[in-house]
Amino acid sequence: MRTILVLNAKGGSGKTTVATNLAGYFANEGAKVALVDLDPQGSSLDWLRARAADRPKISAVEGFTKGIRVPRNTEVVIMDAPSRTHDKHLSALVRRAQTIVLPIVPSPIDIRAAQRFLGELRGLRNVIKTDVKMATVANRVREGTLIANELEDYLYELKLPSGRKFPFMTVLRSSANYLRAAERGLSIFEFAPVATAADREYWNPLTRWLKSARSLPGN
């Protein structure tokens, strides 16, 4: 079973947008997908309630009170983590994941918060002895702005304790297509290709990585 955790301790990073679009992507590819909403706000569950019955099925899992119990035949699990996840709660989530995707939005406050949180995650991996794979994406980016360029520069230069580069996958631009998709319980991958071609192009590096062995522990 493939397990992907979308995580950032700071609110407003667009975790649910990334989680729901990943769920829609894998479901549209024919996988049996479960979307686990671990945030008491329930935004991912709201997205699923808006989803039409004739769309590729995504199983809804209310994880913030009932735990991460997915249907037996599930092939891909997307976990939408709550904000302000630290300490033992963070440890428990990281233990359940093969891969962590960290969306970071371009603002000075968010970049500083991300620096602290990435440090916490790196230390945690050593403590719980996990080989979970992690990568960042720049999210809600307005192209050509100074702060967007600063975020890209920071993420490109980020390194693991070993000295290897921390994987920075892609930039996800700020687009009205995400709002249109959210209103209907869809991902951008479920619109006519011509309508979301530019947005899909930005996702390609992330989806290719997630489908490769490089995003799995032991590789």
N, C-alpha and C positions, 0 to 999 in steps of 0.2 A: 504494500500500500504506500502510495506517495504522499508525504506529509509536508505541507508548506505553511509556514507561520508568517503572517504579515504583522509587523511589530514596530512600534516606536513609543517610547514612554510619554512623549509629549503629544497632547491633543492637537488636532488641526492639521495633521500631516497627510491626510488623505488615505489612511489605512483602508477604510471601507471601500473607497473607490478602487484601490488596487486589488483588494480581496475579491470583490464582486466581479471585476473584469477578468481576473484570473479564473474564477469559477466558471464564468461564461465562456471563456476561451477553451478550457479543457472539456466542458460539456459539449461545446460546438464541434470539438474534435472527435467526439464519440465516446469519451471516457465517462465512467460512472462517478459522479462528483458529489461530495458532501461539503457544504459550507457551514462551518462551525462559528457561531457568533458568541464570542466570549465577553462582549461588552454589554453591560446592563442597559445601555441606551438602545440596543437592539436594531441598529441601523441596517445590518446585513439581513436580518429577518424581515424588516420592512421592505427591503428590496425584493426579497423572494416572494412576499405576499403580492407584490405588484406584477409578478411574472405570469405571463399567459400560460395556460395549460398545454398549448401546442408547441411550446419551446422545448429544447433539450432539457431533460429533467435534472434538477439539482436538489439533492436532499437537504432539508433545513434541520440544523441541530442547534438547539438552544443550550449553549454550553456554560452560561454564567451561573446557573443554578443546578443544571442536570448533569454537567460534566461532558467530556468528549466521548460520546457513545454514538458511533456512526453505523449505518446499515452494513451488514456483513459483506455484501458484494462490492463495497466501495473501492474504487481504484485510486482516486485522488481526493485528499482532504485539504481544504483551504481553511486555515484558522485566522479569524479576524480578532486580534488581541485588543484588550482594553488599554486605554491610556493609563499612565501612572502605575505601570507594572514593574515591580522591583522585588528584590530579595527572594524569599521562598516561592512567591507566585511566579516570578520570572524563571527561577530554576525549574519549576514544574513544567512550564510551557516549553522551555528550551529542550528539556528531556524528551518531549513528545514530537519534536520536529526533526526532519532531515535537513530542511533548508529554511533559512530566514531571509525575508525580503524587508528591507528598511526604507520606507519612503521618507524623504526629507524635503521640506519646502524651502524656497530661497528667501530667508529672512535672517538677519543677524542673530536674533533670539533663538530661532530654530537650529541654526548651525552650531551655536554654542551648546545648546541642549543636546544635540546629536553627538558632539564631541564627548560630553560626559557619559552619555548612555552607551556609546560604542566602547568606551573604556570599561564600563561596568560589564558589558557583554563579553568582552575579551577576557576579563578576569574570571567571569563565571564559567566560561568554557574550560578553563584550567582546573577549577574546583570540582566540577561535576564530571570531568573527563569525557566530554562529548566532542565528536568530530563534526558537529552540525556545520553546514556550509552557510555562509552569510554573504549577502550582496546588498548594495545600496542602489536606489534610483532617486533622481531629482524629480520631484513631483510638483504639479501645478506651476510650471515654469512659464513665465512670459518671456519669449525669446528676445534676445538683444538687450536685456536690461543688465545693469552693472552687477546687481546682487545675484542674478542668475549665473553670470559668468564667474563670480566669486565662489558660488556653491559648486559649480562644475570643477573649478580649479582645486578646491578643497577635497572633493571626493576622488578626483584623479590621483591626488598625492597621498591619500590615506594608505597607511601601511599596517600590516599585521605585526605582532610582536616578533615574528621570525624575520621581519624585514621584507617579506613579500608584499606585493600590492594587495590591498583590500579590494575585492571586485566591485567596480562601479559599472553598472550595466547600461543605463540609458537615461535620457531626459524625457519625461512625460509632460508635454506642453499643456498649458491651460486651454481648454477647449469646451465650447458649448455642447459638443457631442456627448460628453460625460453626463451633463445635466439631462439631456434628452434620454440617454440610456437609463439613468437612475430612475426617472419618472415612470418608466415602463418595465422595470425589472429586467433590463437587458444589459448586455455588455456591448462595447463598440464593435465586437467581432460578429455581432448578430444583425447589424444593419447591412444594407446593400454596400458592397465593397467600395463603390465610387464615393459614397457618402462619408466614409471614415478612413479612406486610404492613407491620408497623411498621418492620422493618429496611429493606425496599425503599424505603420513603418517605424514609429518610435518604440513600439512594444517589441519588435522583432528580436533585438539583442537579448531581452529578458526572457522571452518565451523560448528562444533557442537554447539559452543556458539552462533553463529549468527542465527542458526535455533531454539534456545531455548528461552523461555520467559525471561531468565536472561539478555539477551541483549536488551530488550525492556524497554522503560520508564514505571515507575510504578512497576517494579519488583526488 
